[in-house]
Amino acid sequence: MILTGYVRRLAVAITPEQIIAPDVAALGDPAVLAMQCCATVDAHLAERTHEGDILVLPAITASLHPAAQSHSEHAVFALQAMGCAAIICGDVPAWWATQAAELGLPVLVQADAVAALHEGAAVRLDLERGTIGLFAEAGPTLATGTVWQAPALTPAQCATVRRYQLLVRMRRVADEEDYAG
């Protein structure tokens, strides 16, 4: 499973509650989730994020408390509503990455890529192999073709991401063709 997109960076580690506030998550409106996603950390992230972009950040920190795990689903939905197709981070709890992948949002852990990738860089993710590749110049220190290795997703996780991406594509086509009305 290959995903391509442009990097959207956050400079700080975040929690699921910073991704989307619990009171906003309770509204359940995808448009509100998208516009409020990460707003407490970067007020303009939603404005500059487009469908298929890749969020790059130092870490996602989350509690093992059951309520925190429940809210993490809302955080994943908010990131997806904003247009985020994948996450590259330096650190994340394994359960959070697994939960996100099971909801269709792949998380690749690769600290060197996080340190090197700049806002707007074009990247290619091979989820089955766990590679992160740069395919457009991203500043003076990175060359096209730079590749980082991360742990790969499982075949089941790749299948879930594939289904989710197909749904996104089908919705886009339906909207563009005005099948709804």
Number of C-alpha atoms within 10 A of each C-alpha: 14 14 19 19 21 24 25 22 22 19 13 12 16 19 18 25 21 18 25 28 21 15 9 16 22 12 10 13 12 16 12 16 26 23 19 24 31 26 16 14 15 16 12 14 20 21 10 10 21 16 15 19 24 30 24 29 24 22 21 20 14 18 13 10 8 9 9 14 17 11 19 23 17 22 25 24 25 29 27 24 20 27 19 26 26 27 23 26 23 19 19 21 13 11 12 21 21 18 18 22 23 17 18 23 26 27 29 28 25 21 18 13 24 22 14 11 22 18 15 19 20 20 25 19 24 20 24 16 15 21 19 25 19 23 17 17 17 19 13 6 8 15 13 14 14 14 16 16 16 21 14 18 22 15 12 11 22 22 17 18 25 17 14 18 17 12 12 17 12 12 13 13 12 13 12 10 10 9 9 7 6
